[in-house]
């Protein structure tokens, strides 16, 4: 049933502004959502131009190799549509069209690269869209990701507007969309979907809508392997609220069951896909064995795993210094007093997620893409220029924003043309 709108009579010539505002709120629409949406749209148009330009120079990809899986062969210079499912997109297209194998493929006792290493949410949603609209996988993936990326931009803006003014909130949205790896938000990768789910979960946590936190967390557990940092954030925030509530009420008030359920759901999400993989293949370590089939992931099961912060016997003074600087930068951004304006949810995420990436991934070019969900750290200045700074300082801050965005666009060009686009043998170039 449609809601009744209290419009003015035709004689008045205008609608009641209060009725229009009520109508917008009932549909989750807000006027200040339009600017982050516009930023997202413009950024994606720029990136489509970069991707289309890069597609003119891509090499022919007709057969698989250890460095690159081919499901849908493409000729040289395939254009925009021919490169949207590059790299991991080939695996997601295979899953969307052919599903998962019934067991882990092995040769001489060694597990080969296979679809179980990839989470199902994106290909499942794309499969549904392909069936209902009769479109191909690349178009379906772009459609899903454009919608998810738009939601993520609005959610980030709403999270920030709770504590900061318009300028730093929009600056954060702008720098996120100008980030080097943000073109991945419109190709066949699940980053846009994961980013939207993370930010929606944090927004629901802010609003104490714990059922929505649970739903977003479970969905994330089927989208990307980044449920662990979200589980830590939700646990920390809920525990902090419980401690604060108990202190203010003499220790008698209990944490809502929905909040406890949200914490449980987040931790279930951490092991959800590995558990499904184990059951489906009848192999307890199926997910890790599938991941280990890629050379970059060797050592997952024999305690030889290394990361940005620890490289085992290969650790050098230089690598240790890089790790210390990276951790120091994360701590400086997330723990500075002004970061309180982000709110506990976003601030904790800004601390936990980058540390998770540094601890859980090996040094490599993929870190540029993996850092994308950190979102807010790309503009680590939540201060309000209108209240906290002089006119000259505000001018400097706006100039700095222009420089950051400009450098981001240059980095995007280099990321698209030098990493995402395949110019020759995939084994001889960096990977996204």
Phi, psi and omega in degrees: 000131181285141179292148178281128181255132182270071179280155175290160178291158179304332181293330182288335175077003180207151178280154176293118182302325180293323178294319178297318180296319177298319179298318179295316183294324179297333180259009179072017181263139176223145183300322183283000172284341186293324182291311176299327176295318179296319177301314180299314182297313181297317180298320180290326176296318177299316183288328173298322177296317179296316180295318178297321177296317179293326181297338179289339185248007182286144178284163175292137179234103188239345181215153183281156175212169177302336182268343186204123178269132178247118172256317177243102181300146178229146177281177174291152182050058186283352182079187186299310183296333182282348183245357183295334180251035176293160173054239182299337178303332177294321177292318180294325176294319178298317180295319180298324185263330187237352180076197181257151176290158182283344179209169178285126178289128181231152175221118182058037177080002181252128180287130178270169177299135185205170188291340183294346178284352186243136184286153193269347191302309183299308181295328179293314178296319179296320178300317179297319180291321178297319181290325184277329184251350180069034181252165179280169183298313182303317180293320178297316181296318179296319179299312179300314185288327176295319177296315181295319179295323177296317177299318181297318180297317179293318181296318178297317180298317180294320177301317183284324183293345175294335185229347182233169180280181186297319186298305180295330178294312179290327177297321178295318178296318181294314181290328174299313182284344176261002181297153187307316185265009182294342171302340179293346178288354182226023173235183188278059173236153183273010184299320181296317179296317180295317179299316179298317181294320178298310183291325175294322177296317179293322178293318177295323177296319177301318182276359182062033175264079192290332177297319178293326174300315180298315181298313180296322181294315179296319177298320178296325179295348176248009186246308182211151181280056179234026180287333183300309178298325177294320178298320178296315181298311181297319179298315180297314183293315180296318178296320178296318178294320179296318179294318179294318180294318180296322180292323183280344182244018179074018176083015185260335183279140181258154175292135179304143180299326180296327178291317177298318179297323178296318177298314179298316180300321180296320180285329173297320181299330181300321185253006187298304183291317174303325179291315178300317179298318180297317181292316184293325183260355183058036178227111186305324183256029187301316184295315180294323179292324176294318178297322185290349179293340177272134183307324182293342183253011181300140178102005181297325187255358182235026173062028175252019182291137176235166181213185176299332184262347180208121182240025175060225181293342181274001180296130178237172177300321180295313181294322178295321179295320177300317179297316180296317180296318181297314179296318179300321179295317179298314180296320181296321181288313188278334186258357177295144186306321183292342179293348175300334181293341176291339186092155185300322184295307183288325180293318179295320177297319180296337177271312189286315187295311178300322177295322176300314180297317181294327181276331191257352183237150178277155178303130181175170183293341181296342182299332178297315178288319184294335180281350183306316181295349176298332168058284192289339186288348182285345170226083188276040183232081183281358181300150180269109182299330184290336185248328191260352189225161174283173179297320179296319179294323178295322178296318178298318182294320179292323176295318178299319178299317178299320179294315180299315180295317179298315177295323178298319180293322176296317179295323175302314180302315180293322180293316181293308187281335183256343184236306185288321178280134181264117186263339181205232175285125180302333181290344185256011178224168178292157182240150181281000000 
